[in-house]
Amino acid sequence: MTHLRPHTPLVLALLAPLVLAACNKAATPAPEAAGERVATVNGKALPKSVFDLYVANMSRQSGREVTEEQKGQLLDQYVSMQLAAEEAEKAGIEKDQKVRDQLALARLQVLVDAGLQKYLEAHPVQESELRPEYDAQVAALPREYHARHILVDDQAAAVAITKELKGGADFAKIAAKRSKDSSSKSGGDLGWFTLDTMVKPFADAVKTMEPGQLTEQPVQSQYGWHVIKLEESRATSAPPFDEVKDRIKTFVQRKKLQAHLEELRKAAKIEKAAAAAPAAEEKKTEKQTSG
């Protein structure tokens, strides 16, 4: 059993690439001359500009440039899509409510993506905005701790172990011999961790300790009784600003979009139907580690 659980440090959450539809779209092809087409299907012209967008999207999805030979294959696929769409229209599929909903949603998403992209172009991120955002996020990073512990089932045993340790007994040896935690194999060493990765009673005890200090009284959690020794603590390190500058820019773009959407909400008159917006209150659960 271990009291450390997999987690994503805040620095990774901050600096990881952000998936923003408005910031990560393939470049939209330039408008083509009126009447320019790539094919005619049953008398209907297929505009080159639409086909170019289809090719650009396929290139973005594959992560590779589309060759001329592949363009020919994509044109065949595009023609087949047009034929299938014609057949669907003849069958009256557009009248199906689910299909109409999907078309409406697709239209909404296209308008949203284009609108947000236009907003970002009109409100570009300034160089002066990047460093303050980086500094603020780095300052908010949690402190890291390195500790050892001995975990036993009952309080009396934990109290006895505490007395032995205060009398000069070797922590690692006692942990290896008496701790029921998997960390006993490494002398109770838990390595480096942040407080949010530990059960609350354990975290509350550690954050009040000084390096080299032993808990005065055993700490109880759902796993048993802990005797804890704090080895050291440190500030979480962050990558250099220049190394993550582009990602910080994307993060600031995201904040701009969030602020813009919030302003739109404030200016709008919104009435939610009771059935569509149930007042479901999420239960606040205490962060726990896996046992």
C-alpha positions in Angstrom: 0.0 0.0 0.0 1.2 3.5 -0.7 0.0 6.9 0.3 1.2 8.6 -2.8 -1.2 8.7 -5.7 -0.6 9.7 -9.3 -1.2 13.4 -9.8 -0.5 16.2 -12.2 1.6 19.0 -10.6 0.3 22.5 -11.1 3.3 23.4 -13.1 2.4 20.7 -15.6 -1.2 21.8 -15.7 0.0 25.3 -16.4 2.6 24.5 -18.9 1.0 21.7 -20.8 -0.3 22.5 -24.3 -3.8 23.7 -24.1 -6.3 22.3 -26.6 -8.2 25.4 -27.8 -10.4 25.0 -30.9 -10.1 28.7 -31.6 -6.3 28.6 -31.3 -5.4 25.3 -32.9 -7.4 25.3 -36.2 -5.9 24.6 -39.5 -5.3 27.7 -41.6 -8.4 28.5 -43.6 -7.6 28.5 -47.3 -7.8 31.9 -49.1 -11.1 32.6 -50.9 -11.1 31.3 -54.5 -12.3 33.1 -57.5 -16.1 32.9 -58.0 -17.0 29.8 -60.0 -13.7 27.9 -59.5 -14.5 24.3 -58.8 -12.8 20.9 -58.4 -15.7 18.8 -59.9 -19.3 18.8 -60.9 -21.5 16.0 -59.4 -24.9 15.5 -61.1 -24.9 19.1 -62.2 -23.8 20.5 -58.9 -20.5 22.4 -58.7 -18.1 21.5 -55.9 -16.3 24.7 -54.9 -12.5 24.5 -54.8 -12.4 26.6 -51.6 -14.5 24.0 -49.7 -12.4 21.1 -51.0 -9.2 22.9 -50.0 -10.6 23.3 -46.5 -11.3 19.5 -46.5 -7.7 18.8 -47.5 -6.4 21.2 -44.9 -8.4 19.5 -42.2 -7.2 16.0 -43.3 -3.6 17.3 -43.3 -4.0 18.6 -39.8 -5.5 15.4 -38.5 -2.7 13.3 -40.0 0.0 15.7 -39.0 1.6 15.5 -42.5 1.5 17.5 -45.7 -0.9 16.1 -48.3 0.8 15.1 -51.5 -0.6 15.7 -55.0 -1.3 12.0 -55.3 -3.1 12.0 -52.0 -5.1 15.0 -53.1 -6.5 13.0 -56.0 -7.5 10.3 -53.6 -9.1 12.9 -51.3 -11.0 14.3 -54.2 -12.5 10.9 -55.0 -13.5 10.6 -51.3 -15.0 14.1 -51.4 -17.0 13.3 -54.5 -18.3 10.1 -52.7 -19.3 12.2 -49.7 -21.3 14.5 -52.0 -23.0 11.5 -53.6 -23.8 10.1 -50.2 -25.2 13.4 -49.0 -27.4 13.7 -52.1 -28.8 10.3 -51.4 -29.5 11.2 -47.8 -31.3 14.4 -48.9 -33.4 12.4 -51.4 -34.4 10.1 -48.5 -35.5 13.0 -46.4 -33.0 12.3 -43.7 -32.6 16.0 -43.0 -36.1 15.9 -41.5 -35.0 13.5 -38.8 -34.8 15.5 -35.5 -31.5 13.9 -34.5 -29.9 14.8 -37.8 -31.3 18.3 -37.6 -29.8 18.6 -34.1 -26.4 17.4 -35.3 -26.5 19.9 -38.2 -27.4 22.7 -35.8 -24.6 21.8 -33.4 -22.1 21.6 -36.2 -23.1 25.0 -37.4 -22.8 26.4 -33.9 -19.3 25.0 -33.4 -18.1 26.4 -36.7 -19.5 29.9 -35.8 -18.0 29.7 -32.3 -14.5 28.7 -33.6 -14.5 31.4 -36.3 -15.9 34.0 -33.9 -13.3 33.3 -31.2 -10.5 33.3 -33.7 -11.6 36.7 -34.9 -11.7 38.0 -31.3 -8.2 36.8 -30.6 -7.0 38.5 -33.8 -8.6 41.7 -32.7 -7.2 41.3 -29.1 -3.7 39.8 -29.5 -1.7 38.8 -26.5 0.9 41.5 -25.8 4.5 40.6 -24.9 4.1 42.5 -21.6 1.3 40.1 -20.5 3.5 37.0 -20.6 6.1 37.5 -17.8 3.5 38.6 -15.1 1.4 35.5 -15.9 4.4 33.2 -15.7 5.5 34.8 -12.4 2.0 34.5 -10.9 1.7 30.8 -11.8 5.1 30.0 -10.5 4.4 31.8 -7.2 1.2 29.7 -6.8 3.0 26.4 -7.2 2.7 24.2 -4.1 5.7 23.5 -1.9 7.2 20.0 -2.0 8.1 17.8 1.0 10.3 14.8 1.5 9.3 12.6 4.5 9.4 9.1 6.0 6.7 7.4 7.9 6.0 4.2 9.9 2.4 2.9 9.6 0.9 0.6 12.2 -2.6 -0.5 13.1 -3.0 0.7 16.7 -2.1 3.8 18.6 -0.3 2.1 21.4 2.2 0.6 19.0 2.7 4.0 17.3 3.3 5.7 20.7 5.9 3.1 21.6 7.7 3.5 18.3 7.7 7.3 18.8 9.4 6.8 22.2 12.0 4.5 20.7 12.8 7.0 17.9 13.1 9.9 20.4 15.5 7.6 22.4 17.8 7.4 19.3 16.5 4.4 17.5 17.1 4.3 13.7 14.0 5.3 11.8 14.7 3.4 8.6 15.4 0.1 10.5 12.2 0.4 12.6 10.2 1.2 9.4 11.6 -1.8 7.6 10.8 -4.1 10.5 7.4 -2.8 11.8 5.7 -0.6 9.2 2.8 -2.2 7.2 3.2 0.3 4.4 5.0 -0.7 1.2 7.4 2.1 1.8 8.9 -0.1 4.6 11.1 -1.6 2.0 12.9 1.8 1.6 13.0 2.6 5.3 9.6 4.4 5.2 10.9 6.9 2.6 8.0 8.5 0.7 10.2 10.6 -1.6 9.1 14.0 -2.7 5.4 14.9 -2.7 3.0 17.9 -2.5 0.4 18.0 0.3 -2.6 17.6 -2.0 -1.3 14.1 -2.8 -1.6 12.9 0.8 -4.5 12.1 3.0 -5.6 15.2 5.0 -4.5 14.2 8.5 -1.0 13.3 7.2 -0.8 16.5 5.1 -1.9 18.7 8.0 0.8 17.2 10.2 3.6 17.6 7.7 2.9 21.2 6.8 3.5 22.2 10.5 6.8 20.4 10.8 10.4 21.5 10.4 13.0 19.5 8.6 14.4 16.8 10.8 11.4 16.9 13.1 9.5 13.9 14.3 5.7 14.0 15.0 5.2 14.5 18.8 2.1 12.3 18.7 1.1 9.6 16.1 -1.2 10.8 13.4 -4.4 8.8 12.6 -5.8 8.3 9.1 -8.1 5.8 7.5 -5.1 3.6 7.0 -3.9 3.4 10.6 -1.5 5.4 12.8 1.5 7.2 11.3 4.8 8.2 12.9 6.2 10.8 10.6 9.7 12.3 10.1 10.1 15.3 7.8 13.4 15.1 6.0 13.3 18.4 4.0 11.1 20.7 2.0 11.6 22.9 -1.1 9.9 25.2 -3.5 8.6 23.5 -6.6 10.9 24.2 -9.5 9.5 25.5 -12.8 10.9 25.5 -16.4 12.7 28.7 -17.5 10.4 31.4 -18.9 11.9 31.3 -22.4 11.4 27.6 -22.6 7.6 27.8 -22.0 6.9 31.3 -23.4 4.7 30.0 -26.3 2.6 27.8 -23.9 2.2 30.8 -21.6 0.9 32.8 -24.5 -1.7 30.1 -25.2 -2.6 30.1 -21.5 -3.2 33.9 -21.6 -5.2 33.5 -24.8 -7.4 31.1 -23.0 -8.0 33.6 -20.2 -8.9 36.2 -22.7 -11.5 34.0 -24.2 -12.9 33.0 -20.8 -13.2 36.7 -19.9 -14.8 37.5 -23.2 -17.3 34.8 -22.8 -18.1 35.9 -19.3 -18.8 39.4 -20.5 -21.1 38.0 -23.2 -23.0 36.1 -20.5 -23.3 39.2 -18.3 -24.7 41.2 -21.2 -27.2 38.5 -22.2 -30.6 37.6 -20.9 -30.4 33.9 -20.0 -33.4 31.9 -18.8 -32.7 28.2 -18.1 -35.5 25.7 -18.3 -35.8 23.8 -15.0 -35.6 20.4 -16.8 -32.5 21.3 -18.8 -30.6 22.7 -15.8 -31.2 20.6 -12.7 -29.8 22.0 -9.5 -27.4 19.2 -8.9 -24.9 20.1 -6.2 -21.7 18.2 -6.3 -20.5 16.7 -3.1 -17.2 18.0 -1.9 -15.0 15.0 -1.2 -11.8 15.0 0.7 -8.8 14.2 -1.4 -7.5 10.8 -0.5 -4.7 8.7 -1.6 -5.0 5.2 -2.9 -4.4 2.4 -0.5 
